[in-house]
Amino acid sequence: MRLWPALFAALAAAPAQAVELQFCWRGAAGYSMTGLMRFPDALRDAALVTQDDITAFEITGWRHGERLGHWSLEALGPDTSWLLSFDPIAMRFPMTGIGVFQAWNAGGAVDDCGAPGFGFNAGNGGQDVCVDGRFVTESTIPWETPLYAGTTPVTPACDGAPMLSGRHPLRTPPAPA
């Protein structure tokens, strides 16, 4: 029965499938953010994906199409604000409750993204960005504004950004009979 160890080793070495999604956030005063994230394919039907499930993540901040800064999971350190929740069924980042809902290199005070640096925060005070260690209050939009992700490429102007539709962007409709 030496076949089992060889089979197990082959399966363990096989690359895991991953879901890769893009998103674009449009804030106030010309601020926007583009992003990309990956998580294991096995979680595509999960109730919730959190920061602990994410295998790749990056965001880039923009103002009127001009690049402001960037942050990626590779820069995650022990003092980095990192809180993420994503509903893969609805394809949206939940924005409900009290407190901070999303903290991507920007905590509740939205001033801890580093200098130079960029971060995004969503909580009951609004959705906004941090640029170079400064809370950019003019970027703030209402906290309940939906933020969706999808497979469609995005631009700093949020052209082609995922919109809620009747069809799930990760599901393939059945072939006609």
Secondary structure, DSSP 8 states (H G I E B T S, - for coil): -THHHHHHHHHHHS---EEEEEEEEE-STTEEEEEEEEEEGGGTT-S-EETTT-SEEEEEEEETTEEEEEEEGGG--TTS-EE-EEBTTTTB----SSSEEEEES--TTS--S-SS-EEEEEETTEEEEEETTEEEEEEEE-TT---BEESS---TT-TT-----SS-TT-------
